[in-house]
Amino acid sequence: MADETAGSTSRMPFAFLEDIHQRFVRSYGRAVLSAQAYGMNDEFSRVLSQQMEYYSNDPNADRINRLKGEMSQVRNVMIENIDKV
């Protein structure tokens, strides 16, 4: 998820952690207050695995870079249209 090329300011690990936190709270809520240690491992380990895969390999996981790319495409189209006028 994070490597040397990403730098220490990479936002992906934080996006992953926020996503996992929200999913955990949404799934278990107050049940965690009375849960046994590691009682939710079997169920939630699948979610962790899926989300690690998503945030590590799917370019759509980085919303900011995706939006920057979309903005760049729009800018290029606008420049092409301006040049035609």
LINTAPE-V534015 format. One record per residue. N is the residue number from 1. RES is the residue in one small letter. SS is DSSP state (H for helix, E for strand, L for the rest). OMEGA is omega in radians with two decimals (none if undefined). D_CENTER is the distance of its C-alpha to the mean C-alpha in whole Angstrom. Layout:
# LINTAPE-V534015
n->[N | N]
res->[RES | RES]
ss->[SS | SS]
omega->[OMEGA | OMEGA]
d_center->[D_CENTER | D_CENTER]
This chain:
# LINTAPE-V534015
n->[1 | 2 | 3 | 4 | 5 | 6 | 7 | 8 | 9 | 10 | 11 | 12 | 13 | 14 | 15 | 16 | 17 | 18 | 19 | 20 | 21 | 22 | 23 | 24 | 25 | 26 | 27 | 28 | 29 | 30 | 31 | 32 | 33 | 34 | 35 | 36 | 37 | 38 | 39 | 40 | 41 | 42 | 43 | 44 | 45 | 46 | 47 | 48 | 49 | 50 | 51 | 52 | 53 | 54 | 55 | 56 | 57 | 58 | 59 | 60 | 61 | 62 | 63 | 64 | 65 | 66 | 67 | 68 | 69 | 70 | 71 | 72 | 73 | 74 | 75 | 76 | 77 | 78 | 79 | 80 | 81 | 82 | 83 | 84 | 85]
res->[m | a | d | e | t | a | g | s | t | s | r | m | p | f | a | f | l | e | d | i | h | q | r | f | v | r | s | y | g | r | a | v | l | s | a | q | a | y | g | m | n | d | e | f | s | r | v | l | s | q | q | m | e | y | y | s | n | d | p | n | a | d | r | i | n | r | l | k | g | e | m | s | q | v | r | n | v | m | i | e | n | i | d | k | v]
ss->[L | L | L | L | L | L | L | L | L | L | L | H | H | H | H | H | H | H | H | H | H | H | H | H | H | H | H | H | H | H | H | H | H | H | L | L | L | L | L | L | H | H | H | H | H | H | H | H | H | H | H | H | H | H | H | H | H | L | H | H | H | L | H | H | H | H | H | H | H | H | H | H | H | H | H | H | H | H | H | H | H | H | H | H | L]
omega->[3.10 | 3.10 | -3.08 | -3.09 | -3.12 | -3.12 | -3.06 | -3.11 | -3.13 | -3.12 | -3.08 | 3.11 | 3.14 | 3.07 | 3.09 | -3.12 | 3.12 | 3.12 | -3.14 | 3.13 | -3.13 | 3.14 | -3.13 | -3.14 | 3.14 | -3.10 | -2.96 | 3.10 | -3.09 | 3.14 | -3.13 | -3.12 | -3.12 | -3.10 | 3.04 | 3.12 | 3.13 | -3.09 | -3.10 | -3.10 | -3.06 | -3.13 | -2.98 | 3.12 | 3.09 | 3.10 | 3.12 | -3.12 | -3.14 | -3.09 | 3.05 | 3.11 | -3.13 | -3.08 | 3.13 | -2.95 | -3.06 | -3.13 | 3.12 | 3.13 | 3.14 | -3.05 | -3.10 | 3.11 | 3.10 | 3.13 | 3.08 | 3.11 | 3.11 | 3.11 | 3.11 | 3.11 | 3.12 | 3.13 | 3.14 | 3.11 | 3.13 | 3.13 | 3.10 | 3.14 | 3.10 | 3.13 | 3.14 | -3.09 | none]
d_center->[10 | 12 | 16 | 19 | 18 | 14 | 17 | 17 | 15 | 12 | 9 | 6 | 8 | 8 | 5 | 5 | 8 | 8 | 7 | 9 | 12 | 12 | 12 | 15 | 17 | 17 | 18 | 21 | 21 | 25 | 25 | 24 | 27 | 29 | 27 | 29 | 27 | 25 | 26 | 22 | 21 | 22 | 20 | 17 | 17 | 16 | 13 | 12 | 13 | 11 | 8 | 9 | 10 | 7 | 5 | 9 | 10 | 9 | 9 | 8 | 4 | 6 | 8 | 10 | 11 | 11 | 13 | 16 | 16 | 17 | 19 | 21 | 22 | 24 | 25 | 27 | 28 | 30 | 31 | 33 | 34 | 36 | 37 | 39 | 40]
